Amino acid sequence: MEKIKTAFIGVGYRGKQLLQLLQTFPVFEVVAVADPGIEGVDISGVTCYNDGDDDYLNMLDRHKPELVFVTSPWQFHVRHAVQCVKRQCHVALEIKGGLYLGEYQPLVELAEQGKCRVYPLENTLFRRDTLAICNMVNAGLFGEIIYMRGGYRHDLRALLLDDAGNIGHRGKTESVWRSKFYQCENGDLYPTHGLAPLCMIAGINRTDYFQSLISFASKPAGLLQRIKDLHGDTSVRITMGDIISTQIKTEKGILISLIHDTTLPRPRSLDFEIQGTKAIWQGDNCRIYVE
């Protein structure tokens, strides 16, 4: 069996999960990983590059992998992916990717010029329920799609805060970098969990495209309340609203609602709903109604 020479940039929480998964498939040969904070991580038989933030470039040049998994913190995704594509490496890009409008464009253009592929790793695309609904929509069971809803509704307070209520101090976890977004940004930080399956189901970016969007944010109170309850500090600055609601309209007139909801008590939810002229599916309640 011909193996795919594979490398990793970033082996934190998500990177370790993917690395362990790949090591169960004989087709992938993981030759190296790069992460400046890799001390103490046991990855037997794999060369580790941890001499500063740019040591991943040495890894790419020396090992010349065919495929690179980019699982670094969000703000580095595009930068790391661009360097991979410049070296003719295919890229598996962990969920988040770009942060700003137009940030992806240089990566897209480079990939097209070099005939490299950039694969976004959005796991919600492969849920059995979303794949089933996608098949039903393609078969015409839902008629014409009118409205869709999805979201990232996941209480992250235990990740963003440590047990004493300090933000960004949950050991060597993504809390260290992820929590900073809650102190300097205000928007939907993680839209793809809810949005990607909706795009797949409705054919967006294939037969339909986004026309306009608008977002609203509630006040920030959830994290502040938890911090106050744990150690009484009321001086911490939080800019991220507890609820971010985004409304999107496509060129064909489909309305999409997205919710980002990560700092209030709640059970985990992707909040899926697909409504057409002939049927409706509500994911959280496992309900489908066909006329």
C-alpha positions in Angstrom: 0.0 0.0 0.0 1.3 3.4 -1.0 1.3 5.6 2.1 0.6 9.4 2.3 3.5 11.3 4.0 1.6 13.4 6.6 2.6 16.1 9.1 0.9 18.2 11.7 1.2 21.8 12.6 -0.2 22.1 16.1 -0.7 19.2 18.4 -2.9 20.6 21.1 -6.3 19.2 22.1 -7.7 18.8 18.6 -4.4 18.0 17.0 -3.8 15.1 19.4 -7.2 13.7 18.7 -6.7 13.8 14.9 -3.1 12.4 15.3 -4.4 9.4 17.3 -7.1 8.8 14.7 -4.7 8.9 11.8 -2.4 6.4 13.4 -5.2 3.8 13.1 -5.2 4.1 9.3 -2.3 2.4 7.6 -2.6 4.7 4.6 -1.2 7.7 6.6 2.4 7.9 7.5 2.9 10.6 10.1 6.5 11.7 9.6 6.7 14.9 11.8 4.8 17.3 14.0 5.5 21.0 14.8 4.3 22.9 17.9 6.3 25.3 20.0 4.6 24.0 23.1 5.2 20.4 22.4 7.3 19.6 25.5 5.9 16.7 27.5 3.8 15.3 24.6 4.7 11.7 23.9 4.5 11.0 20.2 6.6 7.9 19.8 8.5 7.5 16.5 7.6 10.9 15.1 10.1 13.8 14.7 9.0 16.9 16.7 9.8 20.5 15.8 9.4 22.9 18.7 12.2 25.5 18.4 10.0 28.6 18.2 6.9 29.6 16.2 8.6 29.2 12.8 10.2 25.8 13.2 7.3 24.3 11.3 8.9 25.7 8.2 12.0 23.5 8.8 9.7 20.6 9.1 8.0 21.3 5.8 11.3 21.8 4.0 13.1 18.7 5.4 10.3 16.2 5.3 8.3 17.5 2.3 5.0 16.0 3.4 2.3 15.4 0.9 -0.5 16.3 3.4 -0.4 18.6 6.4 -3.0 18.9 9.1 -3.2 22.5 10.3 -4.5 22.3 13.9 -2.9 25.3 15.4 -4.8 28.2 17.1 -7.3 29.9 14.8 -5.3 33.1 14.2 -2.4 31.1 12.6 -4.5 28.8 10.3 -4.3 30.8 7.1 -0.6 31.7 7.5 0.3 28.1 8.1 -1.8 26.8 5.3 -0.3 29.3 2.8 3.2 28.1 3.7 2.1 24.5 3.1 0.5 25.2 -0.3 3.6 27.2 -1.4 5.5 23.9 -0.9 3.0 21.9 -2.9 1.4 20.3 0.2 -2.2 19.5 0.4 -3.8 20.9 3.6 -6.4 19.5 6.0 -7.6 22.7 7.8 -9.1 22.3 11.2 -12.6 23.8 11.4 -12.1 27.6 12.1 -9.7 28.9 9.5 -9.8 32.6 8.6 -10.9 35.3 10.9 -11.4 38.3 8.6 -13.2 39.1 5.4 -11.0 38.3 2.4 -8.4 36.5 4.5 -8.9 33.2 2.7 -8.5 34.7 -0.8 -4.7 34.4 -1.1 -4.9 30.8 0.1 -7.6 30.0 -2.5 -5.6 31.5 -5.3 -2.4 29.8 -4.3 -4.1 26.4 -4.1 -5.7 26.9 -7.5 -2.3 27.9 -9.1 -0.4 25.0 -7.5 -3.2 22.4 -7.9 -3.2 21.7 -4.2 -6.3 20.9 -2.2 -7.4 22.6 1.0 -9.8 20.4 2.9 -11.8 22.0 5.7 -12.3 19.5 8.6 -15.9 20.3 9.7 -17.0 17.2 11.6 -20.7 18.2 11.7 -20.9 17.5 7.9 -20.5 13.8 8.6 -23.2 13.3 11.3 -25.7 10.6 10.3 -28.7 12.9 10.8 -27.3 15.7 8.6 -26.3 13.3 5.9 -29.7 11.7 6.0 -31.5 15.1 5.7 -29.2 16.1 2.9 -30.2 13.0 1.0 -33.9 13.7 1.7 -33.5 17.3 0.4 -31.7 16.1 -2.7 -34.5 13.6 -3.3 -37.1 16.4 -3.2 -38.8 15.3 0.0 -38.6 18.8 1.5 -39.7 20.6 -1.6 -38.1 24.1 -1.9 -36.0 25.1 1.0 -37.2 28.3 2.7 -35.6 28.6 6.1 -32.6 27.0 7.9 -31.2 27.3 11.4 -28.1 26.2 13.1 -25.7 27.2 15.8 -22.8 26.6 18.2 -24.6 26.4 21.5 -22.1 24.9 23.9 -21.4 26.1 27.5 -17.6 26.8 27.4 -17.3 28.5 30.8 -15.4 25.6 32.3 -12.9 25.8 29.4 -12.5 29.5 29.3 -12.1 29.9 33.1 -10.1 27.8 35.6 -11.6 26.5 38.8 -10.8 29.8 40.6 -12.5 31.8 37.9 -9.4 33.1 36.2 -9.9 33.6 32.4 -7.4 31.9 30.1 -5.6 29.9 32.8 -7.0 26.4 32.3 -3.6 24.7 32.1 -2.1 23.8 28.7 -5.4 23.9 26.9 -6.9 26.0 24.1 -8.2 28.2 27.0 -4.9 30.1 26.8 -5.5 31.5 23.4 -9.2 31.0 22.8 -10.3 33.0 25.8 -8.5 36.1 24.4 -11.1 36.4 21.7 -13.8 36.9 24.4 -11.8 39.9 25.7 -11.2 41.7 22.4 -13.9 40.6 19.9 -17.6 40.6 19.6 -19.1 38.3 17.0 -19.8 34.7 16.0 -16.4 33.1 16.6 -17.4 29.6 15.5 -20.0 29.7 12.7 -19.0 26.7 10.7 -20.3 24.0 13.2 -23.9 25.2 12.4 -23.4 26.7 9.0 -21.4 24.1 7.1 -24.2 21.4 7.1 -26.8 24.0 6.1 -24.6 24.9 3.1 -24.2 21.3 2.1 -27.9 20.6 2.5 -29.0 23.7 0.4 -26.2 23.6 -2.2 -24.8 27.0 -1.1 -21.6 27.8 -3.0 -22.7 25.4 -5.7 -26.2 26.5 -6.8 -26.8 29.4 -4.4 -24.7 32.1 -2.7 -24.9 34.4 0.3 -26.4 37.8 -0.6 -26.4 39.6 2.7 -26.0 39.2 6.5 -26.5 41.1 9.7 -25.4 40.2 13.2 -26.6 41.4 16.6 -24.9 40.7 20.0 -26.5 40.6 23.5 -24.7 42.2 26.4 -21.8 40.1 28.0 -22.9 38.8 31.4 -22.4 35.0 31.6 -18.7 34.9 32.1 -18.7 38.0 34.3 -21.3 36.3 36.6 -19.3 33.1 36.8 -16.1 35.1 37.6 -17.9 37.1 40.2 -19.4 33.9 41.8 -16.0 32.2 42.0 -13.8 35.0 43.3 -15.7 38.3 43.4 -13.7 40.1 40.8 -15.8 42.6 38.8 -12.9 44.3 37.0 -12.4 41.7 34.2 -13.1 43.0 30.7 -15.3 40.9 28.5 -16.3 42.2 25.1 -18.1 39.1 23.7 -21.8 39.1 23.9 -23.4 36.0 25.4 -25.6 35.5 22.4 -24.7 36.4 18.8 -27.5 36.2 16.4 -26.8 36.3 12.7 -29.4 36.5 9.9 -28.2 35.5 6.3 -30.2 35.8 3.1 -29.1 33.9 0.0 -29.6 34.9 -3.6 -32.4 32.4 -4.0 -34.2 33.9 -1.0 -33.4 31.3 1.7 -33.2 32.8 5.2 -30.6 31.3 7.5 -30.4 32.0 11.3 -27.1 31.3 13.2 -26.6 31.5 17.0 -23.3 31.6 18.9 -24.0 30.8 22.5 -21.1 29.7 24.7 -21.1 31.6 28.0 -24.5 30.7 29.5 -25.7 27.5 31.3 -27.3 25.2 28.7 -27.0 21.7 27.2 -25.0 21.3 24.1 -26.9 21.9 20.9 -26.3 22.5 17.1 -29.9 23.9 17.0 -30.6 22.5 13.5 -33.8 23.1 11.6 -34.6 22.7 7.9 -37.9 24.0 6.7 -39.2 23.6 3.1 -42.5 23.8 1.2 -43.1 20.1 1.9 -41.4 19.1 5.1 -39.6 20.3 8.3 -36.8 18.8 10.4 -35.9 19.8 13.9 -32.6 18.2 14.9 -32.6 18.8 18.7 -36.0 17.2 19.1 -35.3 14.5 16.5 -38.5 15.4 14.8 -39.4 15.4 11.1 -42.8 16.3 9.6 -43.5 15.5 6.0 -46.7 16.8 4.3 
